[in-house]
Amino acid sequence: MPLKPWLWLLPKRRHFIVLAIFVSLLLIAMYVFVKNSGEYKEAEQFIAHDQQVAKVIGKVQRVDFKFWRGFEHIESNGGHARYWFDVTTDQGVFSMQVYLRKCDGRWQVKTVDIHARTGIKTSISFDHTTC
């Protein structure tokens, strides 16, 4: 019995394997690219060392990037970015969303939204007069 041509179009196991490898490599490359970007480093350093943030959450012990929660980086209109972090402090673990804006070639934190495990949300805005 001859092989029907439409059977050639059906996905094979090797197609799924190649797709899985490609998607995995793409995600790894995106993660590395984001972790090495200037705005990511600015956001991480800001959380770890800012006094206003420390007043709300306590002394920062560890900052973890939550890649799967999403991030945003847009270069139009000067540029803006958004990242999610889980931050471990001496007062507990907090989820934080950091919004940044590019101004005069430098990334500046505009807003930090702090989400406590208890459900309390605190927002801190930072006014940079240059932009």
C-alpha positions in Angstrom: 0.0 0.0 0.0 1.6 3.4 -1.0 2.2 6.1 1.5 -0.3 8.9 1.2 1.2 12.4 0.7 -0.9 14.1 3.5 0.9 11.8 6.0 4.1 13.7 5.3 2.5 16.8 6.7 1.7 15.4 10.1 4.1 16.4 12.9 6.6 13.8 13.9 8.2 13.3 17.3 11.4 14.9 16.0 9.4 18.1 15.2 8.2 18.4 18.8 11.7 17.7 20.1 13.2 20.5 17.9 10.4 22.9 18.9 11.0 22.1 22.6 14.8 22.7 22.2 14.2 25.9 20.3 11.7 27.3 22.9 14.0 26.4 25.8 17.0 28.1 24.2 14.9 31.2 23.4 13.7 31.4 27.0 17.3 31.0 28.3 18.5 33.7 25.9 15.8 36.1 26.9 16.5 35.5 30.6 20.2 36.2 30.2 19.5 39.3 28.1 17.1 40.7 30.7 19.4 40.0 33.6 22.3 41.8 32.0 20.3 44.8 30.9 20.9 48.2 32.4 17.4 48.8 33.5 17.2 45.4 35.3 20.4 46.1 37.1 19.2 49.6 38.1 15.9 48.1 39.5 17.6 45.4 41.4 20.2 47.7 43.0 17.5 50.2 43.8 15.4 47.7 45.7 18.5 46.4 47.6 19.7 49.9 48.7 16.9 52.5 48.7 16.1 53.9 52.2 12.4 54.6 51.5 11.9 51.0 50.4 13.7 49.7 53.5 11.4 51.8 55.7 8.4 49.9 54.4 9.8 46.3 54.1 12.9 46.2 56.3 16.5 45.3 55.6 16.7 43.5 52.2 18.5 40.1 52.4 17.7 38.7 48.9 16.2 39.9 45.7 14.8 37.3 43.2 13.7 38.2 39.7 10.4 36.7 38.7 10.9 36.1 35.0 7.6 34.1 34.6 5.5 36.9 36.0 6.4 39.0 33.1 8.5 42.0 32.4 8.3 44.9 30.0 11.0 46.9 28.2 10.0 49.5 25.6 12.5 52.0 24.1 9.9 54.3 22.4 9.2 57.7 24.0 12.5 57.7 25.9 12.0 54.2 27.2 10.3 52.5 30.1 10.5 49.2 31.8 8.7 47.1 34.4 10.0 44.1 36.5 8.6 41.8 39.2 10.8 40.7 42.1 10.3 38.6 45.2 12.3 40.3 48.0 13.2 38.6 51.2 13.8 40.9 54.2 14.1 40.6 58.0 10.3 41.3 58.1 9.2 38.6 55.6 8.9 38.1 51.8 7.4 40.7 49.6 6.4 40.9 45.9 7.5 44.1 44.2 6.8 45.6 40.9 9.3 48.2 39.8 8.5 50.8 37.0 11.5 52.6 35.4 11.8 55.4 32.9 14.8 56.3 30.8 15.7 59.9 31.2 18.8 61.6 29.6 20.3 58.2 28.9 19.9 56.9 32.5 17.3 54.6 33.9 15.4 56.0 36.9 12.9 54.2 39.2 9.5 56.0 39.0 7.3 53.7 41.1 7.6 50.7 43.3 4.5 48.7 44.2 5.0 46.5 47.2 2.7 43.6 47.8 2.9 41.9 51.3 1.8 38.3 51.8 -0.9 39.6 54.0 -2.6 41.3 51.0 -1.5 44.9 51.9 -0.3 46.9 48.9 2.0 49.9 49.3 3.0 52.2 46.4 6.0 54.5 46.6 6.6 57.1 43.9 9.8 58.8 43.2 9.8 62.3 41.7 12.8 63.0 39.5 12.7 66.6 38.4 14.9 66.1 35.4 12.2 64.3 33.4 
